[in-house]
Amino acid sequence: VRLGNGISLNIKSTGFQANQLLLSAQFGQGRLSEPADGLALVSESFIRESGVGKLTREQLTEALAGTNVMLDFKVGPESFFFNGAGLRQELTVLLQLLRHHLQDPAFSPETFRRSRESLRRMYDQLNGSVEGVFQIQGERFFCDTSKECGLPAWEQIEKVHLPQIRKWLEPAFQREALEINVVGDIDPEEVIRQVALIFGADRRTAGKTVSVPAPVFPAGKQEDLSAASSTDKAMLSIAWKTADFWDIGRTRRLNLLAAVLDDRLREQIRENLGATYAPRVVSLPGRACAGFGVMKSSMIVAPQEAEKLAGVIKETAADLGGKGVSNDELRRALEPMLTSIKDIKRNNRYWLESVLNLSGRHPQQLEWPLTISEDFAAIRADELTALARQYLNADQAATVIVRPLQPSAE
């Protein structure tokens, strides 16, 4: 439904979870429009700590006591968004809360101070583990200029001030075109009536589309990092550049290839090397950066074995293209995925997050549920072999190893 004032509404009525209502509101360009590194993360933390109008966060929580309504703010890779939930009968309250956040946000200096302090504690905790240092520094090594992964350095966080947040968010909150998505045990006509009643007086227009430079993937390079960790363990991650999200057939096949590689690495490392490590492989196609995505294998290892295991991972991945993916490997990866697809198609969150969200910008998403089961079931082993041959070459892999700091000699 298009209200004609810069607001569009997508609704899916389901009977999957009785009385459940999920909502999202998408607007603006999100991290694509971030004028300074760190502003998105600070803004998320600040808005979550904030109330609306003259109400503090604590007063707003008290006002909503007795309801199941919740609303959370995120800065996504290509949009800002509020995610909300409640019961069917709480639709009006949820929509009113959304409108107050958009039209009457509270930019309190005290809230800013508290949210910054919360981030400081988070960063202190992250810097004390190899996993945390990888999240701050290692992810950015793989993604270069892409803001779809990793965290900014604390030095960037410290440079962010409240007037910057206000200047960036306020125009987007109040004037950017708004896409509202509602899924659940709902009456579509009542949703349309309530949205028109609460948002009908708004006047919104789409802002300029922002483009970003293509990230440069560090093919063949290695980054060695250290963490002030007291545990004798290292974080090892190998990544390969793949592709963006929008060829959905390729994206599905890369997901399945990641599952095959995960299975083969587990067999190779646990059975052949006798190690009890738990490798995890994920495919992360980019949504905001055309042509860019990564496939990544990560695991916790003994520091002295990191280099050897990096070689094993690269060789195992290259063998998927060189020696090929077997039909048995395909079957082992595909069967649980097909079962999972049956489950997610009966989940409100799938319809909201994977289908409706930003479907105004990407209408092809509305067609994806029609083909997901049949397309996955039709995937062949030789298709995965071809993708492995294209993307998983050993000399194109990038490596990050985060080791614990060695104690200084007395």
PyMOL commands that set and color helices and strands:
alter all, ss='L'
color gray80, all
select helices_A, chain A and resi 30-33+39-49+57-63+88-103+109-126+130-143+154-159+162-175+188-199+248-272+303-322+327-344+348-356+363-377+381-391+394-396
alter helices_A, ss='H'
color red, helices_A
select strands_A, chain A and resi 7-13+20-27+70-75+80-87+178-184+222-227+234-241+280-285+293-301+398-404
alter strands_A, ss='S'
color yellow, strands_A
deselect
rebuild
show_as cartoon
